[in-house]
Amino acid sequence: SNATKYTVSDGENIKITSEGVYLISGTAKNVTIYVEAGDTDKVQIVLENASITNDTMPVIYVKTADKVFVTQTGNNTLKVTGNFTKDDANNLNAVIFSKQDITFNGTGTLNIESSENGITGKDDVKITGGTYNIKSSAVAIRANDSIRIADGNITLNAGTDGLHAENSSDDSKGYVFIAKGNIKIEAEDDCIHGGSVVQIDEGTFNLNGAEGI
């Protein structure tokens, strides 16, 4: 009830600068949701039947915050169809691009289509529940530090790797941990790639790629 509510409109970006819950709904083209909050701020973006298609920029771009949560309710679709634009020397190569820890949850569905990566996280990418359908020309979900999946229904169709975690400067990071979930991956290269460790405790997996794990 205390959420800040936005209905997206064509070409009108949304800028989040402080801690809170932000409810995003509606259908639009060329809209980027920027998160530029404080270093201790926790931001929750709730997607409620949102449909956004961009030409060259991520739909969600997390620059600064402590943690960001993306929560699905209803059926949501995010797409980038063209060549991504660089920003501040960053190669913005994903529909959801985060320079901070990012967690995905909720009871709804998130559909992502990308001309490059689906989700890119420079720190940790976590999924605790929900349904995810990602089709990407490159990596479906990529993280520097870790990909951690507690649960969820995840279907990935990737032009390169399905799940890819790798940190070239810290061998203790770049890992994939899956507690459980229903995961289906079609990949042109690796289905699951961990630079340091891949740990799978439970789950149902259907993997089809040049390499499985």
Salt bridges, closest charged atoms under 4 A:
GLU36 OE2 - LYS15 NZ 3.86
ASP66 OD2 - LYS42 NZ 2.92
ASP87 OD2 - LYS63 NZ 3.59
ASP88 OD2 - LYS63 NZ 3.60
ASP101 OD2 - LYS67 NZ 3.75
ASP124 OD2 - ARG148 NH2 3.39
ASP145 OD2 - LYS173 NZ 3.95
ASP161 OD2 - HIS164 ND1 2.62
GLU166 OE1 - HIS164 NE2 2.80
GLU166 OE1 - HIS193 NE2 3.73
ASP190 OD2 - HIS193 ND1 2.80
